Amino acid sequence: MPDKTITGSEKTEIQVSSAARQPAQTQAPSRPDPSRYVGTPAVGTSKAAAAAGLSSAGPQNTVLDQRRRRLVWSCVVAFLSAWFIAFFRFFLPRVLFEPATVFKIGYPSDYALGIDEKWLQRYRIWVDRTPDRLFVIYARCTHLGCTPDWKPAENKFKCPCHGSGYDNEGINFEGPAPRPMDRARIELAPDGQIVVDVGRLYSWPKGQRDQFNDPGAYLSV
């Protein structure tokens, strides 16, 4: 059987009919890209700055900024150091430094008759020399412990707190003081100087025997 020749018009008709028989393909809707930013950028972010046409670069590290950071860190370190020292000091023992109770005050010949006040501020004592003896009065009122004042014009000790009065040997005669002022132990060292011990006091309790004539309460001169 001889082949049938297909003309150009027939080819066009075949293609059109084939396209009509094929079902129309529905184009699937495109899904949004999750990596793509949607919405308005948050204020203060680099994206917001870019959207507003601003530069997204950070603050410049100027010399002034560096000095400010150093100052802040210095303050922080100083505060932590002070806190650490205070915390560490809490665990250390509390030591109270007191003046020595035994000391030398020179030679008997250094003192004239009467009251000498040169050691009052340092050791809280008066050196009292009479014609036959030398003794040391501890400068503490026997009423409430105040330090009396020596009144040379009146030849007496006067307590400024409550008015107790003592004569030139520390014997009370007025005011609320219940007894005479105490006397410190006194003796001569091998080098001839006077050694005073305010840790050992001689007293005259009211209604009892006085200790002012006991050995160590005075020096014979």
C-alpha positions in Angstrom: 0.0 0.0 0.0 1.5 3.3 -1.0 2.5 5.8 1.9 0.2 8.7 2.4 1.8 12.1 2.3 0.7 14.6 5.0 0.6 18.1 4.0 1.3 21.2 6.1 -2.3 22.0 6.8 -3.0 18.5 8.0 -0.1 18.7 10.5 -1.5 21.9 12.0 -4.9 20.3 12.4 -3.4 17.2 14.1 -1.4 19.4 16.6 -4.5 21.4 17.5 -6.6 18.3 18.1 -3.9 16.8 20.3 -3.7 19.9 22.4 -7.4 19.9 22.8 -7.4 16.2 24.0 -4.7 16.8 26.7 -6.2 18.0 30.1 -5.2 21.4 31.2 -2.3 21.3 33.7 -3.1 23.3 36.9 -0.2 25.4 38.0 0.5 24.8 41.7 0.6 27.9 43.8 4.1 28.9 44.9 4.9 28.5 48.6 6.6 31.4 50.5 10.3 31.2 51.2 10.8 30.7 55.0 14.2 32.3 54.8 12.8 35.5 53.4 12.0 38.3 55.9 8.3 39.4 55.9 7.0 42.4 57.8 8.4 45.5 59.4 11.8 45.2 60.9 12.1 45.8 64.7 13.3 49.2 65.7 17.0 49.3 66.6 18.0 46.3 64.4 20.3 46.4 61.5 17.4 45.6 59.1 15.4 48.5 60.4 18.4 50.8 59.9 18.9 49.5 56.4 15.1 49.9 55.7 15.4 53.5 56.8 18.4 54.1 54.7 20.8 54.4 57.7 24.1 52.9 58.3 24.1 49.6 60.3 27.6 50.1 61.7 28.1 50.0 65.5 29.4 52.9 67.7 32.9 54.1 67.1 35.6 53.0 69.5 36.9 56.5 70.3 39.6 57.4 72.9 36.8 59.0 75.1 34.9 55.7 75.1 38.0 53.8 76.1 38.7 56.1 79.0 35.1 55.8 80.2 35.3 52.0 80.1 38.6 52.1 82.1 37.1 54.4 84.6 34.1 52.1 85.1 36.2 49.0 85.5 38.5 50.9 87.9 35.5 51.7 90.1 34.2 48.1 90.0 37.6 46.7 90.9 38.0 49.3 93.8 34.6 48.4 95.2 35.2 44.7 95.0 38.6 45.1 96.7 37.2 47.2 99.5 34.4 44.6 100.0 36.9 41.8 100.1 39.2 43.5 102.6 36.2 44.2 104.9 35.1 40.6 104.6 38.5 39.3 105.4 38.9 41.7 108.3 35.8 40.3 109.9 37.7 37.0 110.6 40.8 38.6 112.1 41.0 38.9 115.9 40.2 42.3 117.5 43.3 43.5 119.2 43.3 46.4 121.6 46.6 48.1 122.0 47.1 49.7 125.5 50.0 51.7 126.8 52.6 49.9 128.9 51.7 49.5 132.6 55.4 49.5 133.8 57.6 52.4 132.8 60.4 54.6 134.1 60.0 58.2 135.0 63.5 59.4 135.7 65.4 59.9 139.0 64.1 61.1 142.4 66.3 64.2 142.1 64.3 65.2 139.0 61.3 66.1 141.2 60.8 69.1 143.5 58.4 69.3 146.4 54.7 69.3 145.3 52.8 67.9 142.3 54.5 67.1 139.0 52.1 66.8 136.0 54.6 65.9 133.2 53.3 62.3 132.9 49.6 63.0 133.2 48.8 62.9 129.5 51.0 59.9 128.7 50.5 57.6 131.8 47.7 59.3 133.7 49.7 59.8 136.9 50.9 62.6 139.1 54.3 62.4 140.9 53.9 63.8 144.4 56.9 64.6 146.5 56.7 65.5 150.2 59.6 66.3 152.6 60.1 62.6 153.5 58.7 60.5 150.7 57.8 60.3 147.0 54.7 58.5 145.6 52.6 58.3 142.5 48.9 59.1 142.4 46.8 57.4 139.8 44.7 60.2 138.2 41.3 58.6 138.4 38.4 59.9 140.5 37.1 57.2 142.8 33.5 58.3 142.2 32.9 57.5 138.5 36.5 57.3 137.1 36.9 60.9 135.6 40.3 62.5 135.6 40.5 65.3 138.2 42.3 68.6 137.6 45.2 69.8 139.8 44.4 73.3 141.1 47.8 74.8 142.3 46.2 78.0 143.5 43.8 76.0 145.7 46.4 73.3 146.5 43.9 70.5 145.7 42.6 68.2 143.0 39.1 68.9 141.7 37.0 66.5 139.6 35.2 68.3 136.8 32.5 65.7 136.5 30.7 65.8 139.9 32.8 68.1 142.1 34.8 65.6 144.2 37.7 67.3 145.9 41.0 65.8 147.1 43.9 67.4 149.0 47.5 67.5 147.7 48.1 63.9 148.7 44.9 62.6 146.9 42.8 62.3 150.1 39.1 63.0 149.4 37.5 65.7 151.6 34.5 66.9 149.5 32.0 65.8 147.0 30.7 62.3 146.2 34.1 60.5 146.0 33.9 57.6 148.5 37.6 57.2 149.2 41.1 58.6 148.3 42.6 58.2 144.9 44.8 55.1 144.4 48.6 55.1 144.3 50.7 53.1 141.9 53.6 50.8 142.9 56.9 52.5 142.8 60.5 51.3 143.2 64.0 52.0 142.1 65.7 50.2 139.2 69.3 49.1 139.3 70.3 52.2 137.3 68.7 54.4 140.0 65.6 55.5 138.0 62.1 55.3 139.3 60.0 52.4 138.0 56.2 52.8 138.1 53.7 50.0 137.8 50.1 51.2 137.3 49.0 47.6 137.1 49.5 47.3 140.8 47.6 50.0 142.8 47.4 50.7 146.5 44.1 52.0 147.9 42.4 53.1 151.1 38.9 51.6 151.1 36.3 53.4 153.2 36.3 52.1 156.8 39.4 49.9 156.2 43.1 50.0 156.7 44.9 52.2 154.2 47.7 50.6 152.0 49.6 53.8 151.5 52.2 52.9 154.0 52.8 49.4 152.5 56.2 48.6 150.9 56.1 49.7 147.2 53.5 52.4 147.8 56.2 55.1 148.2 59.9 55.8 148.1 61.7 57.3 151.1 63.7 60.5 150.2 
